[in-house]
Amino acid sequence: MLLKFINWIKPMPDAKIQLTDEKEIAKKYRAWRIRMFLGMYIGYMFYYFTRKNISYVAPLFINELNLTKVSFGVLNSAMAIAYGVGKFLCGMIADKCNTRTFMAFGLIGSSIVNLFFGFLPSLPILVFFWGLNGGFQSMGFPPVAKALVYWFSQNERGTMWTLFGSARMCGVTLIGILASFFIAINHWRAVFYIPGIIGIITGIGMLFVLTDTPSSIGLPAIEVFRKDIPPLKKQGNLSRWQVLTKYVFCNKYIWFIAIASTFMYFIRFATLDWSAIFMVERGIHPKTAASLLVLTPLLGTLSGVSSGYICDKFFKSRCVPISIVCLSLLIGSLWGMYHFTNSQTPLWIVGLFLSLVGFFIEGPQCVALGVLLSRLTLQESAAAALGFSGMFQYLGTFLSGIGAALIIEKYGWHGIFVTCGIFCIIVMFFISLTWKAEIEKLKMIKNK
C-alpha cells in the first residue's frame, strides 16, 4: 500500500517526445501555464475553505462546546504544530514529488476531516482531528512552490507569486461570506461540512487538470522558452542532502527569513483567529463580527497582488524595501484597530482598520516570505526552503494560539496588540538583514 502511494506521488518522467516547432511550443506553453496557474489557484483557495472556517465561527464554537479561550488556543496550536512539522517534511520531499497528486491528496484528506469535525463531542478528539487536518493542509503550498519556479521565470515570478498568494486571501474571504450566511440562519456546523464536500470535489478535479513540470509534457525549461534569466544552479555534482545542507540548512539568509516568519505568522493569525472574539467582547454582534472579518483577507488579496506588481515594476524586483514600508504602516493600523473597535464606533471605521491590517500583513507575507525566500536559494531547493521556513511560520501560528490566549488572559486585549506591534519591528529587523544579499542575487542573475 505504501509503495503504491509513493509511486503515485513520484515526479512524472520527462516526455520521450520533445516538441521542436517554436509556434507549437509557444501555443502549448501558454495554454498549460494558464491551466496550471488556475488549477493550483482554485485548489489552494479551497485549502483555506477547510482550514480558516473555524476563525469565523469561533465565538459560537466556543460557546456551543463550553470551551475557554485557552482551550480554543490549544485547538489552533494543535493545527499549527502539525502544519509546521508537516510543511517542513513536505517541503523536503515536494521538489521530488508530483505536483498534481501531492496537492490533490492533501486537499481531499483535509476535506474528509471537515465533513464530521463540527459534530465531534470533546476537546481531546477535536484537538486530534484538527491536528490531523493541519497535516493534510501542509501538503498544499510546497508543490505550488515547486510548480511556480518551474513554470514561471525569474523576471515574472514576483508578480506571479504574489498573484497566486491572493488565492489564500480569496479562500479566507469566501469562506467568511459563507460563514456569515450560515451563522445568520443558525446553522454554523455547515461551515465545516459544506467546505468539506466542495474540497473533495475540487481535489478530484485537480487530478484531471494539473500536471507536473514542463518537461513531463514534452516542453523545454521555462528559461529556454522565454529566452530568459537562467536559474541559479548548484555547484558540482552534489547529492540531494548536500544541496539541502548547503543551500537551505546552512544558508544564513534562509534562517533570517525563517525567523522573521515566526513573528510574522504570530501577527497574521493573532489578528485573524482572534478578531471575531475581540469584536464580540467589544459589543459587536457575532454575525456582524463575522461579516466585518471578511474585510481583512479581502483587502489582503489586493495587497498581495499589488505588492508583487510594485516590487517588479518600481523597485527593480526588490522585496525588502516594500516589506519594510508595509510593516511600518501595519503598526499604525493595529493601533487603530485596538482603539476604534467597539459598539459605539461606526462600523465603517471598524471595517477600515480591519481592512488596513489585512492589507499591510499580506504584502510582506507574499514578497518577503515567498518571492525573496525562493530567490535566496536554488530552483531545485525552492520547495525545501519554503518548507523549512514553513516550520518556523507555524511555530508563530502555534504561539498565536495558546500563546495569544495566555497573553489575553493575563494582560487583556491591550497586551496582544502591543505584542503584535513589537513583533512588527522584529520582522523588519530580520528582513533588513537580507538587504545586501538580495541586491547581490539580482545582480548575479542579471549578469548571467
Buried (B, 14 or more C-beta within 10 A) or exposed (E): EEEEEEEEBBBBEBEEEEBEEEEEBEEBBEEBBEBBBEBBBBBBBBBBBBBBBBBBBBBBBBEEBEBEBBBBBBBBBBBBBBBBBBBBBBBBBBBBBBBBBBBBBBBBBBBBBBBEBBEBEEBEEBBBBBBBBBBBBBBBBBBBBBBBBBBBBBBBBBBBBBBBBBBBBBBBBBBBEBBBBBBEEEEBBBBBBBBBEBBBEBBEBBEEBBBBBBBBBBBBBBBEBBEBBBBBEBEEEBEBEEBBEBBBBEBEBBBBBBBBBBBBBBBBBBBBBBBBBBBBBBEBEBBBBBBBBBBBBBBBBBBBBBBBEBBBEEBEBBBBBBBBBBBEBBBBBBBBBBEBBEEEBEEEEBBBBBBBBBBBBBBBBBBBBBBBBBBBBBBBBBBBBBBBBBBBBBBBBBBBBBBBBBBBEEEEBEBBBBBBBEBBEBBBBBBBBBEEBBEEBBEEBEEE
